[in-house]
């Protein structure tokens, strides 16, 4: 099992361009100063709620660039 920091490193080394997570503490737990990945954080873990805003997080993933950090609001 990989910890967050290791997971980000493996994802970068594996050629991934975007890291998507629901871990809202990621920015506080990791040094995100120079990531090669774009990071998209979905601010909910409820799939029924997330389904209602799929276009919003697809847009965030599509717009992500190296070093970007985006949080996607998921309304109740």
Backbone bond lengths (Angstrom), bond angles and torsions (degrees), N, CA, C in turn:
res aa  C-N    CA-C-N  psi(-1)  N-CA   C-N-CA  omega(-1)  CA-C   N-CA-C  phi
1 X - - - 1.442 - - 1.530 108.74 -
2 X 1.318 115.60 134.63 1.457 120.52 -179.15 1.522 110.58 -97.89
3 X 1.315 116.44 142.80 1.450 121.78 172.27 1.521 107.53 -82.90
4 X 1.350 117.27 166.47 1.461 121.05 -175.68 1.524 113.51 -52.88
5 X 1.328 117.07 -49.09 1.461 119.70 -178.46 1.511 111.94 -60.67
6 X 1.323 116.05 -41.37 1.467 120.43 178.51 1.528 110.23 -67.42
7 X 1.323 116.45 -40.00 1.460 120.82 -179.65 1.525 111.21 -62.45
8 X 1.329 116.84 -43.46 1.470 120.03 177.36 1.525 110.84 -61.51
9 X 1.319 117.01 -42.88 1.467 121.17 -179.80 1.527 110.88 -64.06
10 X 1.331 116.96 -45.67 1.473 120.70 179.30 1.525 110.52 -63.54
11 X 1.330 117.08 -39.58 1.467 120.33 178.43 1.528 110.97 -63.25
12 X 1.335 116.78 -43.95 1.467 120.61 177.40 1.521 110.92 -60.80
13 X 1.339 115.91 -48.53 1.463 120.38 -178.36 1.531 111.77 -66.16
14 X 1.332 116.47 -26.45 1.457 121.02 179.63 1.518 113.56 -81.67
15 X 1.320 116.96 -1.36 1.452 120.32 176.65 1.518 115.03 89.05
16 X 1.323 117.15 9.52 1.462 119.44 176.93 1.519 109.31 -70.55
17 X 1.324 115.99 149.82 1.461 121.02 -178.73 1.521 112.82 -108.02
18 X 1.341 116.36 -23.80 1.466 120.93 -177.15 1.526 108.99 -134.71
19 X 1.318 115.79 136.82 1.456 123.27 175.73 1.514 107.08 -113.59
20 X 1.328 117.46 118.92 1.460 122.55 -179.08 1.525 108.28 -109.14
21 X 1.325 115.90 132.61 1.459 120.54 -177.47 1.525 110.44 -148.43
22 X 1.322 115.58 163.51 1.461 121.16 169.67 1.528 109.91 -109.55
23 X 1.313 117.29 9.77 1.464 122.76 -179.45 1.528 109.57 -79.38
24 X 1.321 115.72 96.28 1.464 120.25 -177.01 1.523 112.92 -71.37
25 X 1.316 117.98 -11.79 1.464 121.63 178.33 1.527 112.63 -92.67
26 X 1.315 117.58 -0.45 1.465 121.23 -175.98 1.525 111.87 -53.44
27 X 1.322 117.33 -44.46 1.472 119.74 -176.91 1.523 112.14 -66.23
28 X 1.334 117.30 -21.50 1.463 120.90 178.72 1.532 111.67 -91.87
29 X 1.336 116.64 -21.49 1.457 120.95 -175.06 1.523 113.35 -95.18
30 X 1.327 116.82 -21.84 1.466 120.78 -173.44 1.517 110.81 -122.04
31 X 1.299 115.47 152.21 1.462 120.93 171.85 1.521 106.74 -82.23
32 X 1.313 116.00 108.47 1.464 120.54 -176.25 1.523 111.51 -107.21
33 X 1.312 117.55 23.71 1.459 121.25 -175.49 1.526 112.75 -62.21
34 X 1.316 118.20 -43.51 1.465 120.33 -175.77 1.527 112.89 -134.82
35 X 1.315 118.36 50.15 1.468 117.11 179.64 1.524 110.61 -71.24
36 X 1.311 116.37 146.93 1.463 120.03 175.21 1.513 110.17 -85.78
37 X 1.312 116.17 -8.04 1.457 122.10 179.84 1.520 110.47 -96.45
38 X 1.322 116.25 152.18 1.450 120.67 162.91 1.521 105.97 -84.90
39 X 1.303 117.71 140.40 1.460 121.20 -178.82 1.522 108.32 -116.41
40 X 1.340 115.60 128.10 1.460 122.27 177.27 1.521 106.99 -120.77
41 X 1.340 115.49 122.56 1.458 121.26 -179.78 1.530 108.13 -110.22
42 X 1.326 115.46 121.17 1.457 121.68 176.21 1.522 107.23 -89.51
43 X 1.325 117.43 122.63 1.457 121.67 -171.70 1.521 113.23 -87.40
44 X 1.316 116.89 39.97 1.464 123.31 173.50 1.519 107.61 -164.57
45 X 1.308 115.68 157.78 1.462 119.88 176.60 1.522 111.59 -117.08
46 X 1.305 117.65 0.65 1.456 122.30 -178.23 1.524 110.31 -84.04
47 X 1.329 116.72 113.02 1.462 120.57 -179.27 1.525 112.14 -59.13
48 X 1.340 121.15 -43.18 1.468 119.02 177.95 1.530 112.78 -57.64
49 X 1.332 117.24 -39.21 1.471 119.97 177.50 1.523 110.89 -69.49
50 X 1.322 116.71 -41.07 1.464 120.69 -178.10 1.532 111.23 -65.94
51 X 1.315 117.13 -35.28 1.465 120.39 -178.95 1.523 112.04 -58.60
52 X 1.318 116.78 -31.41 1.469 120.80 -178.04 1.523 112.45 -69.30
53 X 1.332 117.96 -20.28 1.475 120.71 -176.03 1.528 112.05 -124.22
54 X 1.311 116.49 28.70 1.468 119.92 179.06 1.526 111.65 -51.44
55 X 1.342 119.97 -44.15 1.469 118.38 179.03 1.533 113.21 -57.44
56 X 1.318 117.90 -33.74 1.476 120.56 -179.78 1.522 111.19 -67.35
57 X 1.333 118.43 -42.89 1.455 115.64 -179.40 1.503 113.04 -82.02
58 X 1.334 118.62 -22.58 1.470 119.96 170.99 1.529 108.84 -65.73
59 X 1.332 116.72 -40.80 1.473 120.69 178.53 1.531 110.45 -63.86
60 X 1.339 117.40 -41.11 1.465 120.45 179.43 1.522 111.00 -65.14
61 X 1.323 116.97 -40.35 1.462 120.87 178.74 1.527 110.24 -66.10
62 X 1.323 116.28 -43.01 1.464 120.99 -179.71 1.533 111.48 -64.14
63 X 1.325 116.89 -36.77 1.469 121.52 -177.61 1.523 113.14 -82.71
64 X 1.325 118.29 -12.82 1.465 121.43 -176.13 1.524 111.04 -61.84
65 X 1.314 114.77 137.41 1.460 121.52 176.96 1.524 108.60 -128.85
66 X 1.288 116.56 167.96 1.458 121.70 179.78 1.523 110.05 -52.90
67 X 1.322 116.46 122.56 1.456 121.01 177.95 1.516 115.33 87.44
68 X 1.331 117.93 -4.77 1.468 118.61 -179.41 1.519 110.68 -79.53
69 X 1.333 115.07 154.56 1.463 121.99 178.12 1.519 106.13 -136.98
70 X 1.339 116.82 120.92 1.459 121.78 -177.52 1.517 109.43 -131.90
71 X 1.332 116.27 134.28 1.449 121.48 172.79 1.526 108.01 -107.33
72 X 1.337 116.01 132.50 1.456 121.79 -178.98 1.524 108.40 -107.17
73 X 1.323 116.18 117.37 1.470 121.80 177.92 1.520 109.33 -69.93
74 X 1.320 116.11 138.14 1.457 122.39 177.03 1.527 106.05 -123.01
75 X 1.356 117.91 102.52 1.457 119.48 -176.53 1.533 113.10 -64.81
76 X 1.319 114.85 154.05 1.472 120.91 179.31 1.509 110.53 -68.78
